[in-house]
Each structure stands twice: as structure tokens, then as C-alpha cells.
């Protein structure tokens, strides 16, 4: 198995980091949560972050944490959609535009997974928060588990597989529906 | 002091939106609208342009993908003619697409469309590294096509220059030595010899040569149909059916084999079954060798006279179509089906 330091991956896929942090900021604004600092990209770990006020509303924290997952997945899918068919399925490697779309789409999709920082934030604000009702905790806990699993899975290229999977699965579903 | 905003230290904390807030109303609004740097806007614009480009491309690519999936499905079900046609439909837009070129080449070879396969091999696949999953198959078919082409190069001039019917022995003697030519494909040489024998009505010899040719190279499925035709002419109907079915086992889109099967059933008296097979051949390729003729005959034999003459007048309009002269004799009632299709 090919092991590449996370920082190298993040540098190569830097557009995904920027979109990820932008998504956090975007959802903070939607949820009216003050943002104190944003780093869209830097050459150290973590490559990007958003420091915002902790809301007492668990749903707001939840939306802000998983926002990039939705945002990056949608944007990445739109970008990768035509190129994935051409490059991955047809094996056409000569179209520069398609190769750019693949790089950008994969970069954005690879950074769709919320970070362990997001999971920790969710844990602190929802699970450990005594004011939050039990049903909400029951909903949020598996999500936190999945985020950690995703983080562990990234060692095994899970984020990359997610990107390729989304890039190929959706076109196939659509073609089967047509 | 604890009640004052942690940012400006001048206004009271606003807890209306968050009881744990440490900001006043103004600072809160300011932080909610945390500014996005200008360079990020450039990134956003770039991403939007690329997203727009992707969106514009999507419908056409999706349409091509649908055609590709249909081609794949036809290929996997051994409908190689249909698969090849579908691959060809999209191939011009993805000239360097390895997967499409590989599958198109294989489909064309399996559909016995050697000239088109040669063009794909020469223009699109030459110098390309074949994918792992198709590497052996591509190389094997490419080698088959090379040998086929080389044999044709050597034999075609002889075949064309000689007056086969009058100089049968001379032509035969010129072609026969190529059986020991290592550069030539034995099965193709045998096929040429069998055609000479068929021309002389030496059907037994032709059948042996075709059987031998198929044994040497079963992938030339067109030879199985020629074998079936020779067997049919000798009224070896069961053997002929087996030959056609062996061709269809490798390519379910073989119009020559369907035509042959249909003719055998027509002659055997199973006219409806015969018509069904010939219609299949006509639907696959109405310009196939004697396919339209057989369809005219089959319709006529099944009492569908109007339809039969409609097809007949249609093929008469096509100057390039070679009509079987004996068909006119059958339609005029001067020949029976058996006389038309057997010796």
C-alpha cells in the first residue's frame, strides 16, 4: 500500500482544502455563528481551519461540522461527473480539460470528509453538552464515529476511493435511470 | 467587565442568539460576516467557470456514456455487430480513448469486420499499451488480423487475375503452395481453395477444407457459414444447422449464419421458422451477402407476396446489390425452394 504523508496529499489537493474551509464559513454564516479566524490553506497540519463561536444549538454545530461533506460532495460531483466518464471509464487521457476536471473534482471530493477536529468539536458541543437531549445525541454519535472511521480510512485511501466512487457511481445510476 | 463584549469592550454582550456569547450585537454581526479575502473570490470564480464548463459538457458525455453502456451490454451478450456500431458511433469524439478503441477493435474482429478493425488497429491502437484485462486478447486478435491481411495480400491478386471458372486448375495450383508458407494463415488459404472448389461444384472437397480451416482457426466464424452453405447444398441439413449454430455461438449478430439457418428451415419445410431467422438476418444487415434475396424468398414462401415484392423492388433500386439470378426463377414459379438452395 502506498503511504504518502497527509500534508503532501493536502498540498496536491489544495483546492479541496479551500472549498472545505469555505463551506465551514458558509454554513457558519447561514447559521449566524460568528467566525473568529479562517485559514483557507497553509503548509502545515491542519492545512486549513475555521475558528468559530460554539453554538448552544446542537443542530447548528452539526450543520457546520458536516457542511463541507455536503458542499464538497455536490461541487466535486458536478465537476468530476463528465470527466470521470471520459477518463476513468473510456480511458481517454489526452483531453487536458478532462484531466483538470478530474484533478479538481477528486481534490474537492477527497476533502469532503469532515476532519477529526470537526468530530471533536461535535463531541464537545453535542455529546458532552448536558443541555442537549438524548435523541439528538443518538443521531449525532454515529456521525462522529463515521467521521473518525473516515479519518482512519484515509490512511487506506478511503477519501480517494470516495472521490472515484462518487465520480463513477452517480453517472452509472443516472444512465441506468435514463 | 464580564458583561462587556470581549472584542470591543464597549458594548454589552448580546446573548439573544447564544446564551454563551461573549460578543455585543455589532461585533457579533461583524464576525458573522467574517470577510472573505479577494484571492478567495478569484478561486471561487475559477471554480465556478470550471463547474460551468463541466455542466455544459455533461449532457453530451452522458448521452455518449449511455451509448457506450449499450455497446458494452451488446458486447457481453455477444451481439458484436451491434456493439461495434455503437462503439463507432462515439469513437470519433474520443479518438484516444483506449477502452473504447480496444473494445471496438475486438467487437469488429468478432463481427468479422476485418477492414474496419484494421483501420482501428492502425490508426488508434498502434503504439498504445493495451490494458491488462484485454492485453492477451487484443494481441491475439491483432496477430490474427496481421496474418489474415498478409495472406489476403498474397492470394487476392491471384484470385482476381485468374479466370477462376476456366482456369480452375491453374489458379488452384498457384494458391495451394501457400499452405506451406509460414507467413500465411493456413485457414485463409484453405478458405480460398474451398471457394475454388465451390465454384467447380466440388462441394465434398470444399467441406473438408472448410472443416480443416475452422479447426485451425475457429475464430473465423464467417467460414462456418460458408461451410453450412456447402453442407446445405449437399442436403446435409443437420450438419449445416450445426455449422451455423457454431458461428452463432461466437457471434449472435452473424447475419450470414441466421440467413443460412433460415434457408435450411425453408428447404426443410419449416417455412415460418425459416422466415423468422431470415428476418433476423435482414434486421441485422440487409446488405449482407444474399440476405435481402433470402428475405424476399422467405416472405414469398410464407405467402406474404406483397411484402416480398416490396422488398424485391427495393433491392432492385440498389445498383450495388448483387441479386441472385435464381431467385427470379423461383419467384416466377420455375424453381422450387429445394432447387433454388440445393444441388
Interface residues (C-beta under 8 A of the other chain):
Chain A: X15 X18 X19 X22 X25 X28 X29 X32 X33 X34 X35 X36 X38 X40 X53 X54 X55 X56 X57 X75 X78 X79 X80 X81 X82 X83 X85 X86 X89 X90 X91 X92 X93 X94 X95 X97 X100 X101 X104 X105 X171 X174 X175 X178
Chain B: X17 X18 X19 X20 X21 X23 X27 X28 X31 X32 X33 X34 X36 X37 X40 X43 X44 X47 X50 X51 X53 X54 X55 X57 X58 X61 X62 X64 X65 X66 X68 X69 X94 X96 X97 X98 X99 X100 X131
